[in-house]
């Protein structure tokens, strides 16, 4: 059973066809050290503004998104 989450458009996000939903929700994720790629869709204006702001701060988009996700996880896990 895949964990599905509806999002904009007609697509659904799945969380592994062969994963046990109870295990995913209840167990902390193992730290593997592997890097996973995540694609995010922004409208063009927001992307340009975000990229410009990152450049002004001397940070990569990846670094800023990682900081934001880390903050969100601290508040929501």
N, CA, C and O atoms as a Maestro MAE file, in Angstrom:
{
 s_m_m2io_version
 :::
 2.0.0
}

f_m_ct {
 s_m_title
 :::
 protein
 m_atom[308] {
  # First column is atom index #
  i_m_mmod_type
  r_m_x_coord
  r_m_y_coord
  r_m_z_coord
  i_m_residue_number
  s_m_chain_name
  s_m_pdb_residue_name
  s_m_pdb_atom_name
  i_m_atomic_number
  :::
  1 25 0.841 -1.179 0.000 1 A "UNK " " N  " 7
  2 3 0.000 0.000 0.000 1 A "UNK " " CA " 6
  3 2 0.879 1.232 0.000 1 A "UNK " " C  " 6
  4 15 1.782 1.347 0.829 1 A "UNK " " O  " 8
  5 25 0.637 2.132 -0.894 2 A "UNK " " N  " 7
  6 3 1.414 3.371 -0.954 2 A "UNK " " CA " 6
  7 2 0.700 4.461 -0.172 2 A "UNK " " C  " 6
  8 15 -0.527 4.563 -0.189 2 A "UNK " " O  " 8
  9 25 1.490 5.267 0.506 3 A "UNK " " N  " 7
  10 3 0.947 6.445 1.175 3 A "UNK " " CA " 6
  11 2 0.779 7.508 0.108 3 A "UNK " " C  " 6
  12 15 1.748 7.882 -0.553 3 A "UNK " " O  " 8
  13 25 -0.430 7.996 -0.068 4 A "UNK " " N  " 7
  14 3 -0.700 8.973 -1.110 4 A "UNK " " CA " 6
  15 2 -1.125 10.295 -0.514 4 A "UNK " " C  " 6
  16 15 -1.830 10.342 0.494 4 A "UNK " " O  " 8
  17 25 -0.691 11.365 -1.145 5 A "UNK " " N  " 7
  18 3 -1.070 12.694 -0.698 5 A "UNK " " CA " 6
  19 2 -1.478 13.491 -1.925 5 A "UNK " " C  " 6
  20 15 -0.702 13.637 -2.869 5 A "UNK " " O  " 8
  21 25 -2.680 13.997 -1.903 6 A "UNK " " N  " 7
  22 3 -3.155 14.810 -3.020 6 A "UNK " " CA " 6
  23 2 -2.465 16.162 -2.979 6 A "UNK " " C  " 6
  24 15 -2.238 16.716 -1.903 6 A "UNK " " O  " 8
  25 25 -2.134 16.689 -4.139 7 A "UNK " " N  " 7
  26 3 -1.580 18.030 -4.230 7 A "UNK " " CA " 6
  27 2 -2.105 18.664 -5.498 7 A "UNK " " C  " 6
  28 15 -2.926 18.069 -6.196 7 A "UNK " " O  " 8
  29 25 -1.647 19.851 -5.801 8 A "UNK " " N  " 7
  30 3 -2.200 20.581 -6.935 8 A "UNK " " CA " 6
  31 2 -2.100 19.765 -8.216 8 A "UNK " " C  " 6
  32 15 -1.171 18.981 -8.406 8 A "UNK " " O  " 8
  33 25 -3.061 19.967 -9.070 9 A "UNK " " N  " 7
  34 3 -3.096 19.216 -10.317 9 A "UNK " " CA " 6
  35 2 -3.747 17.867 -10.118 9 A "UNK " " C  " 6
  36 15 -4.408 17.627 -9.108 9 A "UNK " " O  " 8
  37 25 -3.559 16.993 -11.081 10 A "UNK " " N  " 7
  38 3 -4.169 15.667 -11.022 10 A "UNK " " CA " 6
  39 2 -3.229 14.609 -10.471 10 A "UNK " " C  " 6
  40 15 -3.609 13.444 -10.353 10 A "UNK " " O  " 8
  41 25 -2.003 14.999 -10.133 11 A "UNK " " N  " 7
  42 3 -1.012 14.032 -9.677 11 A "UNK " " CA " 6
  43 2 -1.199 13.743 -8.195 11 A "UNK " " C  " 6
  44 15 -1.712 14.575 -7.447 11 A "UNK " " O  " 8
  45 25 -0.772 12.547 -7.782 12 A "UNK " " N  " 7
  46 3 -0.753 12.181 -6.370 12 A "UNK " " CA " 6
  47 2 0.666 11.780 -6.022 12 A "UNK " " C  " 6
  48 15 1.339 11.100 -6.796 12 A "UNK " " O  " 8
  49 25 1.115 12.207 -4.851 13 A "UNK " " N  " 7
  50 3 2.434 11.841 -4.382 13 A "UNK " " CA " 6
  51 2 2.326 10.486 -3.700 13 A "UNK " " C  " 6
  52 15 1.444 10.287 -2.864 13 A "UNK " " O  " 8
  53 25 3.194 9.564 -4.036 14 A "UNK " " N  " 7
  54 3 3.204 8.259 -3.380 14 A "UNK " " CA " 6
  55 2 4.457 8.134 -2.537 14 A "UNK " " C  " 6
  56 15 5.466 8.787 -2.804 14 A "UNK " " O  " 8
  57 25 4.389 7.306 -1.537 15 A "UNK " " N  " 7
  58 3 5.508 7.141 -0.626 15 A "UNK " " CA " 6
  59 2 5.887 5.672 -0.584 15 A "UNK " " C  " 6
  60 15 5.724 5.006 0.438 15 A "UNK " " O  " 8
  61 25 6.386 5.179 -1.686 16 A "UNK " " N  " 7
  62 3 6.893 3.813 -1.746 16 A "UNK " " CA " 6
  63 2 5.811 2.758 -1.797 16 A "UNK " " C  " 6
  64 15 5.093 2.550 -0.820 16 A "UNK " " O  " 8
  65 25 5.695 2.107 -2.902 17 A "UNK " " N  " 7
  66 3 4.673 1.073 -3.081 17 A "UNK " " CA " 6
  67 2 4.871 -0.105 -2.130 17 A "UNK " " C  " 6
  68 15 3.898 -0.767 -1.769 17 A "UNK " " O  " 8
  69 25 6.101 -0.379 -1.718 18 A "UNK " " N  " 7
  70 3 6.373 -1.564 -0.910 18 A "UNK " " CA " 6
  71 2 6.697 -1.228 0.540 18 A "UNK " " C  " 6
  72 15 7.333 -2.023 1.232 18 A "UNK " " O  " 8
  73 25 6.270 -0.067 1.003 19 A "UNK " " N  " 7
  74 3 6.560 0.336 2.377 19 A "UNK " " CA " 6
  75 2 5.321 0.163 3.253 19 A "UNK " " C  " 6
  76 15 4.189 0.352 2.807 19 A "UNK " " O  " 8
  77 25 5.566 -0.196 4.496 20 A "UNK " " N  " 7
  78 3 4.496 -0.380 5.469 20 A "UNK " " CA " 6
  79 2 4.130 0.982 6.058 20 A "UNK " " C  " 6
  80 15 4.963 1.624 6.698 20 A "UNK " " O  " 8
  81 25 2.888 1.426 5.846 21 A "UNK " " N  " 7
  82 3 2.434 2.746 6.288 21 A "UNK " " CA " 6
  83 2 2.633 2.943 7.790 21 A "UNK " " C  " 6
  84 15 3.088 4.005 8.212 21 A "UNK " " O  " 8
  85 25 2.304 1.952 8.592 22 A "UNK " " N  " 7
  86 3 2.461 2.075 10.047 22 A "UNK " " CA " 6
  87 2 3.920 2.296 10.429 22 A "UNK " " C  " 6
  88 15 4.220 3.086 11.324 22 A "UNK " " O  " 8
  89 25 4.814 1.603 9.758 23 A "UNK " " N  " 7
  90 3 6.241 1.739 10.040 23 A "UNK " " CA " 6
  91 2 6.730 3.140 9.659 23 A "UNK " " C  " 6
  92 15 7.539 3.726 10.379 23 A "UNK " " O  " 8
  93 25 6.255 3.672 8.556 24 A "UNK " " N  " 7
  94 3 6.672 5.001 8.097 24 A "UNK " " CA " 6
  95 2 6.223 6.065 9.081 24 A "UNK " " C  " 6
  96 15 6.994 6.964 9.416 24 A "UNK " " O  " 8
  97 25 4.998 5.974 9.544 25 A "UNK " " N  " 7
  98 3 4.436 6.990 10.416 25 A "UNK " " CA " 6
  99 2 5.001 6.906 11.828 25 A "UNK " " C  " 6
  100 15 5.211 7.942 12.460 25 A "UNK " " O  " 8
  101 25 5.252 5.704 12.341 26 A "UNK " " N  " 7
  102 3 5.638 5.554 13.741 26 A "UNK " " CA " 6
  103 2 7.146 5.530 13.982 26 A "UNK " " C  " 6
  104 15 7.594 5.919 15.061 26 A "UNK " " O  " 8
  105 25 7.921 5.092 13.029 27 A "UNK " " N  " 7
  106 3 9.359 4.950 13.244 27 A "UNK " " CA " 6
  107 2 10.113 6.155 12.688 27 A "UNK " " C  " 6
  108 15 9.765 6.663 11.622 27 A "UNK " " O  " 8
  109 25 11.141 6.616 13.402 28 A "UNK " " N  " 7
  110 3 11.955 7.701 12.839 28 A "UNK " " CA " 6
  111 2 12.712 7.202 11.617 28 A "UNK " " C  " 6
  112 15 13.098 6.036 11.538 28 A "UNK " " O  " 8
  113 25 12.914 8.097 10.678 29 A "UNK " " N  " 7
  114 3 13.624 7.728 9.457 29 A "UNK " " CA " 6
  115 2 15.085 7.447 9.784 29 A "UNK " " C  " 6
  116 15 15.710 8.208 10.522 29 A "UNK " " O  " 8
  117 25 15.632 6.365 9.245 30 A "UNK " " N  " 7
  118 3 17.048 6.075 9.490 30 A "UNK " " CA " 6
  119 2 17.925 7.113 8.787 30 A "UNK " " C  " 6
  120 15 17.580 7.598 7.710 30 A "UNK " " O  " 8
  121 25 19.035 7.440 9.391 31 A "UNK " " N  " 7
  122 3 19.972 8.367 8.773 31 A "UNK " " CA " 6
  123 2 20.928 7.543 7.925 31 A "UNK " " C  " 6
  124 15 21.742 6.782 8.448 31 A "UNK " " O  " 8
  125 25 20.823 7.702 6.610 32 A "UNK " " N  " 7
  126 3 21.625 6.889 5.701 32 A "UNK " " CA " 6
  127 2 22.803 7.648 5.117 32 A "UNK " " C  " 6
  128 15 23.764 7.036 4.653 32 A "UNK " " O  " 8
  129 25 22.742 8.973 5.134 33 A "UNK " " N  " 7
  130 3 23.800 9.767 4.522 33 A "UNK " " CA " 6
  131 2 23.629 9.929 3.024 33 A "UNK " " C  " 6
  132 15 24.373 10.672 2.384 33 A "UNK " " O  " 8
  133 25 22.640 9.229 2.460 34 A "UNK " " N  " 7
  134 3 22.383 9.351 1.028 34 A "UNK " " CA " 6
  135 2 21.669 10.673 0.757 34 A "UNK " " C  " 6
  136 15 20.883 11.143 1.579 34 A "UNK " " O  " 8
  137 25 21.944 11.257 -0.385 35 A "UNK " " N  " 7
  138 3 21.291 12.489 -0.809 35 A "UNK " " CA " 6
  139 2 20.149 12.120 -1.752 35 A "UNK " " C  " 6
  140 15 20.332 11.337 -2.684 35 A "UNK " " O  " 8
  141 25 18.970 12.691 -1.504 36 A "UNK " " N  " 7
  142 3 17.805 12.464 -2.362 36 A "UNK " " CA " 6
  143 2 17.433 13.772 -3.037 36 A "UNK " " C  " 6
  144 15 17.513 14.838 -2.425 36 A "UNK " " O  " 8
  145 25 17.031 13.694 -4.284 37 A "UNK " " N  " 7
  146 3 16.646 14.868 -5.055 37 A "UNK " " CA " 6
  147 2 15.142 15.099 -4.893 37 A "UNK " " C  " 6
  148 15 14.352 14.156 -4.939 37 A "UNK " " O  " 8
  149 25 14.760 16.357 -4.704 38 A "UNK " " N  " 7
  150 3 13.359 16.749 -4.571 38 A "UNK " " CA " 6
  151 2 13.095 17.855 -5.581 38 A "UNK " " C  " 6
  152 15 13.855 18.820 -5.653 38 A "UNK " " O  " 8
  153 25 12.041 17.728 -6.355 39 A "UNK " " N  " 7
  154 3 11.660 18.768 -7.312 39 A "UNK " " CA " 6
  155 2 10.487 19.553 -6.765 39 A "UNK " " C  " 6
  156 15 9.520 18.980 -6.265 39 A "UNK " " O  " 8
  157 25 10.580 20.873 -6.865 40 A "UNK " " N  " 7
  158 3 9.535 21.761 -6.373 40 A "UNK " " CA " 6
  159 2 9.133 22.685 -7.510 40 A "UNK " " C  " 6
  160 15 9.989 23.196 -8.233 40 A "UNK " " O  " 8
  161 25 7.841 22.897 -7.670 41 A "UNK " " N  " 7
  162 3 7.357 23.794 -8.715 41 A "UNK " " CA " 6
  163 2 6.983 25.135 -8.115 41 A "UNK " " C  " 6
  164 15 6.153 25.208 -7.209 41 A "UNK " " O  " 8
  165 25 7.604 26.213 -8.628 42 A "UNK " " N  " 7
  166 3 7.294 27.587 -8.275 42 A "UNK " " CA " 6
  167 2 6.877 28.311 -9.530 42 A "UNK " " C  " 6
  168 15 7.304 27.951 -10.627 42 A "UNK " " O  " 8
  169 25 6.039 29.340 -9.383 43 A "UNK " " N  " 7
  170 3 5.792 30.162 -10.563 43 A "UNK " " CA " 6
  171 2 7.092 30.912 -10.864 43 A "UNK " " C  " 6
  172 15 7.945 31.073 -9.991 43 A "UNK " " O  " 8
  173 25 7.226 31.362 -12.097 44 A "UNK " " N  " 7
  174 3 8.490 31.933 -12.561 44 A "UNK " " CA " 6
  175 2 8.923 33.146 -11.741 44 A "UNK " " C  " 6
  176 15 10.102 33.277 -11.411 44 A "UNK " " O  " 8
  177 25 7.985 34.034 -11.410 45 A "UNK " " N  " 7
  178 3 8.326 35.230 -10.648 45 A "UNK " " CA " 6
  179 2 8.895 34.863 -9.278 45 A "UNK " " C  " 6
  180 15 9.900 35.430 -8.849 45 A "UNK " " O  " 8
  181 25 8.256 33.919 -8.596 46 A "UNK " " N  " 7
  182 3 8.736 33.499 -7.280 46 A "UNK " " CA " 6
  183 2 10.123 32.867 -7.394 46 A "UNK " " C  " 6
  184 15 10.980 33.103 -6.543 46 A "UNK " " O  " 8
  185 25 10.349 32.073 -8.427 47 A "UNK " " N  " 7
  186 3 11.647 31.431 -8.621 47 A "UNK " " CA " 6
  187 2 12.748 32.474 -8.813 47 A "UNK " " C  " 6
  188 15 13.821 32.367 -8.219 47 A "UNK " " O  " 8
  189 25 12.479 33.477 -9.640 48 A "UNK " " N  " 7
  190 3 13.470 34.533 -9.891 48 A "UNK " " CA " 6
  191 2 13.765 35.304 -8.607 48 A "UNK " " C  " 6
  192 15 14.922 35.590 -8.300 48 A "UNK " " O  " 8
  193 25 12.713 35.638 -7.859 49 A "UNK " " N  " 7
  194 3 12.890 36.367 -6.600 49 A "UNK " " CA " 6
  195 2 13.689 35.537 -5.590 49 A "UNK " " C  " 6
  196 15 14.582 36.054 -4.918 49 A "UNK " " O  " 8
  197 25 13.360 34.255 -5.493 50 A "UNK " " N  " 7
  198 3 14.037 33.366 -4.554 50 A "UNK " " CA " 6
  199 2 15.510 33.202 -4.929 50 A "UNK " " C  " 6
  200 15 16.391 33.304 -4.075 50 A "UNK " " O  " 8
  201 25 15.768 32.949 -6.209 51 A "UNK " " N  " 7
  202 3 17.135 32.773 -6.690 51 A "UNK " " CA " 6
  203 2 17.959 34.042 -6.458 51 A "UNK " " C  " 6
  204 15 19.122 33.969 -6.061 51 A "UNK " " O  " 8
  205 25 17.353 35.196 -6.706 52 A "UNK " " N  " 7
  206 3 18.037 36.477 -6.497 52 A "UNK " " CA " 6
  207 2 18.351 36.698 -5.027 52 A "UNK " " C  " 6
  208 15 19.461 37.104 -4.681 52 A "UNK " " O  " 8
  209 25 17.370 36.429 -4.151 53 A "UNK " " N  " 7
  210 3 17.581 36.606 -2.712 53 A "UNK " " CA " 6
  211 2 18.672 35.670 -2.200 53 A "UNK " " C  " 6
  212 15 19.488 36.071 -1.370 53 A "UNK " " O  " 8
  213 25 18.695 34.443 -2.678 54 A "UNK " " N  " 7
  214 3 19.747 33.496 -2.281 54 A "UNK " " CA " 6
  215 2 21.114 34.023 -2.705 54 A "UNK " " C  " 6
  216 15 22.067 33.993 -1.928 54 A "UNK " " O  " 8
  217 25 21.202 34.506 -3.941 55 A "UNK " " N  " 7
  218 3 22.471 35.029 -4.454 55 A "UNK " " CA " 6
  219 2 22.944 36.225 -3.633 55 A "UNK " " C  " 6
  220 15 24.132 36.344 -3.333 55 A "UNK " " O  " 8
  221 25 22.017 37.109 -3.271 56 A "UNK " " N  " 7
  222 3 22.375 38.285 -2.458 56 A "UNK " " CA " 6
  223 2 22.936 37.875 -1.100 56 A "UNK " " C  " 6
  224 15 23.814 38.545 -0.558 56 A "UNK " " O  " 8
  225 25 22.427 36.776 -0.556 57 A "UNK " " N  " 7
  226 3 22.902 36.281 0.742 57 A "UNK " " CA " 6
  227 2 24.129 35.379 0.611 57 A "UNK " " C  " 6
  228 15 24.707 34.961 1.614 57 A "UNK " " O  " 8
  229 25 24.528 35.077 -0.641 58 A "UNK " " N  " 7
  230 3 25.677 34.203 -0.865 58 A "UNK " " CA " 6
  231 2 25.403 32.753 -0.533 58 A "UNK " " C  " 6
  232 15 26.314 32.011 -0.165 58 A "UNK " " O  " 8
  233 25 24.135 32.342 -0.663 59 A "UNK " " N  " 7
  234 3 23.741 30.964 -0.355 59 A "UNK " " CA " 6
  235 2 23.163 30.304 -1.596 59 A "UNK " " C  " 6
  236 15 22.619 30.973 -2.476 59 A "UNK " " O  " 8
  237 25 23.286 28.992 -1.655 60 A "UNK " " N  " 7
  238 3 22.662 28.256 -2.755 60 A "UNK " " CA " 6
  239 2 21.186 28.023 -2.432 60 A "UNK " " C  " 6
  240 15 20.783 28.046 -1.269 60 A "UNK " " O  " 8
  241 25 20.399 27.801 -3.460 61 A "UNK " " N  " 7
  242 3 18.986 27.466 -3.267 61 A "UNK " " CA " 6
  243 2 18.871 26.201 -2.424 61 A "UNK " " C  " 6
  244 15 18.016 26.119 -1.542 61 A "UNK " " O  " 8
  245 25 19.714 25.230 -2.685 62 A "UNK " " N  " 7
  246 3 19.692 23.976 -1.928 62 A "UNK " " CA " 6
  247 2 19.927 24.225 -0.443 62 A "UNK " " C  " 6
  248 15 19.223 23.673 0.402 62 A "UNK " " O  " 8
  249 25 20.921 25.061 -0.123 63 A "UNK " " N  " 7
  250 3 21.210 25.344 1.288 63 A "UNK " " CA " 6
  251 2 20.018 26.004 1.978 63 A "UNK " " C  " 6
  252 15 19.672 25.641 3.102 63 A "UNK " " O  " 8
  253 25 19.393 26.969 1.312 64 A "UNK " " N  " 7
  254 3 18.258 27.674 1.911 64 A "UNK " " CA " 6
  255 2 17.078 26.729 2.102 64 A "UNK " " C  " 6
  256 15 16.442 26.742 3.156 64 A "UNK " " O  " 8
  257 25 16.780 25.914 1.103 65 A "UNK " " N  " 7
  258 3 15.661 24.968 1.229 65 A "UNK " " CA " 6
  259 2 15.941 23.960 2.340 65 A "UNK " " C  " 6
  260 15 15.035 23.616 3.099 65 A "UNK " " O  " 8
  261 25 17.180 23.482 2.448 66 A "UNK " " N  " 7
  262 3 17.524 22.566 3.543 66 A "UNK " " CA " 6
  263 2 17.317 23.225 4.899 66 A "UNK " " C  " 6
  264 15 16.806 22.584 5.818 66 A "UNK " " O  " 8
  265 25 17.703 24.499 5.046 67 A "UNK " " N  " 7
  266 3 17.478 25.215 6.303 67 A "UNK " " CA " 6
  267 2 15.985 25.319 6.609 67 A "UNK " " C  " 6
  268 15 15.561 25.093 7.742 67 A "UNK " " O  " 8
  269 25 15.192 25.661 5.595 68 A "UNK " " N  " 7
  270 3 13.747 25.791 5.793 68 A "UNK " " CA " 6
  271 2 13.115 24.459 6.190 68 A "UNK " " C  " 6
  272 15 12.275 24.412 7.089 68 A "UNK " " O  " 8
  273 25 13.516 23.386 5.527 69 A "UNK " " N  " 7
  274 3 12.963 22.064 5.844 69 A "UNK " " CA " 6
  275 2 13.387 21.635 7.248 69 A "UNK " " C  " 6
  276 15 12.578 21.087 7.998 69 A "UNK " " O  " 8
  277 25 14.648 21.880 7.609 70 A "UNK " " N  " 7
  278 3 15.102 21.536 8.965 70 A "UNK " " CA " 6
  279 2 14.289 22.276 10.020 70 A "UNK " " C  " 6
  280 15 13.884 21.681 11.020 70 A "UNK " " O  " 8
  281 25 14.044 23.575 9.806 71 A "UNK " " N  " 7
  282 3 13.217 24.344 10.736 71 A "UNK " " CA " 6
  283 2 11.809 23.779 10.826 71 A "UNK " " C  " 6
  284 15 11.256 23.647 11.918 71 A "UNK " " O  " 8
  285 25 11.230 23.446 9.681 72 A "UNK " " N  " 7
  286 3 9.866 22.912 9.647 72 A "UNK " " CA " 6
  287 2 9.808 21.571 10.382 72 A "UNK " " C  " 6
  288 15 8.881 21.320 11.152 72 A "UNK " " O  " 8
  289 25 10.796 20.718 10.141 73 A "UNK " " N  " 7
  290 3 10.810 19.414 10.809 73 A "UNK " " CA " 6
  291 2 10.939 19.557 12.328 73 A "UNK " " C  " 6
  292 15 10.277 18.835 13.073 73 A "UNK " " O  " 8
  293 25 11.784 20.482 12.791 74 A "UNK " " N  " 7
  294 3 11.921 20.697 14.243 74 A "UNK " " CA " 6
  295 2 10.574 21.070 14.866 74 A "UNK " " C  " 6
  296 15 10.277 20.665 15.990 74 A "UNK " " O  " 8
  297 25 9.770 21.833 14.147 75 A "UNK " " N  " 7
  298 3 8.478 22.263 14.682 75 A "UNK " " CA " 6
  299 2 7.364 21.243 14.515 75 A "UNK " " C  " 6
  300 15 6.359 21.305 15.223 75 A "UNK " " O  " 8
  301 25 7.525 20.302 13.587 76 A "UNK " " N  " 7
  302 3 6.396 19.434 13.226 76 A "UNK " " CA " 6
  303 2 6.597 17.938 13.443 76 A "UNK " " C  " 6
  304 15 5.650 17.169 13.275 76 A "UNK " " O  " 8
  305 25 7.767 17.514 13.801 77 A "UNK " " N  " 7
  306 3 7.951 16.074 14.032 77 A "UNK " " CA " 6
  307 2 7.610 15.707 15.459 77 A "UNK " " C  " 6
  308 15 7.705 14.539 15.835 77 A "UNK " " O  " 8
  :::
 }
 m_bond[307] {
  # First column is bond index #
  i_m_from
  i_m_to
  i_m_order
  :::
  1 1 2 1
  2 2 3 1
  3 3 4 2
  4 3 5 1
  5 5 6 1
  6 6 7 1
  7 7 8 2
  8 7 9 1
  9 9 10 1
  10 10 11 1
  11 11 12 2
  12 11 13 1
  13 13 14 1
  14 14 15 1
  15 15 16 2
  16 15 17 1
  17 17 18 1
  18 18 19 1
  19 19 20 2
  20 19 21 1
  21 21 22 1
  22 22 23 1
  23 23 24 2
  24 23 25 1
  25 25 26 1
  26 26 27 1
  27 27 28 2
  28 27 29 1
  29 29 30 1
  30 30 31 1
  31 31 32 2
  32 31 33 1
  33 33 34 1
  34 34 35 1
  35 35 36 2
  36 35 37 1
  37 37 38 1
  38 38 39 1
  39 39 40 2
  40 39 41 1
  41 41 42 1
  42 42 43 1
  43 43 44 2
  44 43 45 1
  45 45 46 1
  46 46 47 1
  47 47 48 2
  48 47 49 1
  49 49 50 1
  50 50 51 1
  51 51 52 2
  52 51 53 1
  53 53 54 1
  54 54 55 1
  55 55 56 2
  56 55 57 1
  57 57 58 1
  58 58 59 1
  59 59 60 2
  60 59 61 1
  61 61 62 1
  62 62 63 1
  63 63 64 2
  64 63 65 1
  65 65 66 1
  66 66 67 1
  67 67 68 2
  68 67 69 1
  69 69 70 1
  70 70 71 1
  71 71 72 2
  72 71 73 1
  73 73 74 1
  74 74 75 1
  75 75 76 2
  76 75 77 1
  77 77 78 1
  78 78 79 1
  79 79 80 2
  80 79 81 1
  81 81 82 1
  82 82 83 1
  83 83 84 2
  84 83 85 1
  85 85 86 1
  86 86 87 1
  87 87 88 2
  88 87 89 1
  89 89 90 1
  90 90 91 1
  91 91 92 2
  92 91 93 1
  93 93 94 1
  94 94 95 1
  95 95 96 2
  96 95 97 1
  97 97 98 1
  98 98 99 1
  99 99 100 2
  100 99 101 1
  101 101 102 1
  102 102 103 1
  103 103 104 2
  104 103 105 1
  105 105 106 1
  106 106 107 1
  107 107 108 2
  108 107 109 1
  109 109 110 1
  110 110 111 1
  111 111 112 2
  112 111 113 1
  113 113 114 1
  114 114 115 1
  115 115 116 2
  116 115 117 1
  117 117 118 1
  118 118 119 1
  119 119 120 2
  120 119 121 1
  121 121 122 1
  122 122 123 1
  123 123 124 2
  124 123 125 1
  125 125 126 1
  126 126 127 1
  127 127 128 2
  128 127 129 1
  129 129 130 1
  130 130 131 1
  131 131 132 2
  132 131 133 1
  133 133 134 1
  134 134 135 1
  135 135 136 2
  136 135 137 1
  137 137 138 1
  138 138 139 1
  139 139 140 2
  140 139 141 1
  141 141 142 1
  142 142 143 1
  143 143 144 2
  144 143 145 1
  145 145 146 1
  146 146 147 1
  147 147 148 2
  148 147 149 1
  149 149 150 1
  150 150 151 1
  151 151 152 2
  152 151 153 1
  153 153 154 1
  154 154 155 1
  155 155 156 2
  156 155 157 1
  157 157 158 1
  158 158 159 1
  159 159 160 2
  160 159 161 1
  161 161 162 1
  162 162 163 1
  163 163 164 2
  164 163 165 1
  165 165 166 1
  166 166 167 1
  167 167 168 2
  168 167 169 1
  169 169 170 1
  170 170 171 1
  171 171 172 2
  172 171 173 1
  173 173 174 1
  174 174 175 1
  175 175 176 2
  176 175 177 1
  177 177 178 1
  178 178 179 1
  179 179 180 2
  180 179 181 1
  181 181 182 1
  182 182 183 1
  183 183 184 2
  184 183 185 1
  185 185 186 1
  186 186 187 1
  187 187 188 2
  188 187 189 1
  189 189 190 1
  190 190 191 1
  191 191 192 2
  192 191 193 1
  193 193 194 1
  194 194 195 1
  195 195 196 2
  196 195 197 1
  197 197 198 1
  198 198 199 1
  199 199 200 2
  200 199 201 1
  201 201 202 1
  202 202 203 1
  203 203 204 2
  204 203 205 1
  205 205 206 1
  206 206 207 1
  207 207 208 2
  208 207 209 1
  209 209 210 1
  210 210 211 1
  211 211 212 2
  212 211 213 1
  213 213 214 1
  214 214 215 1
  215 215 216 2
  216 215 217 1
  217 217 218 1
  218 218 219 1
  219 219 220 2
  220 219 221 1
  221 221 222 1
  222 222 223 1
  223 223 224 2
  224 223 225 1
  225 225 226 1
  226 226 227 1
  227 227 228 2
  228 227 229 1
  229 229 230 1
  230 230 231 1
  231 231 232 2
  232 231 233 1
  233 233 234 1
  234 234 235 1
  235 235 236 2
  236 235 237 1
  237 237 238 1
  238 238 239 1
  239 239 240 2
  240 239 241 1
  241 241 242 1
  242 242 243 1
  243 243 244 2
  244 243 245 1
  245 245 246 1
  246 246 247 1
  247 247 248 2
  248 247 249 1
  249 249 250 1
  250 250 251 1
  251 251 252 2
  252 251 253 1
  253 253 254 1
  254 254 255 1
  255 255 256 2
  256 255 257 1
  257 257 258 1
  258 258 259 1
  259 259 260 2
  260 259 261 1
  261 261 262 1
  262 262 263 1
  263 263 264 2
  264 263 265 1
  265 265 266 1
  266 266 267 1
  267 267 268 2
  268 267 269 1
  269 269 270 1
  270 270 271 1
  271 271 272 2
  272 271 273 1
  273 273 274 1
  274 274 275 1
  275 275 276 2
  276 275 277 1
  277 277 278 1
  278 278 279 1
  279 279 280 2
  280 279 281 1
  281 281 282 1
  282 282 283 1
  283 283 284 2
  284 283 285 1
  285 285 286 1
  286 286 287 1
  287 287 288 2
  288 287 289 1
  289 289 290 1
  290 290 291 1
  291 291 292 2
  292 291 293 1
  293 293 294 1
  294 294 295 1
  295 295 296 2
  296 295 297 1
  297 297 298 1
  298 298 299 1
  299 299 300 2
  300 299 301 1
  301 301 302 1
  302 302 303 1
  303 303 304 2
  304 303 305 1
  305 305 306 1
  306 306 307 1
  307 307 308 2
  :::
 }
}
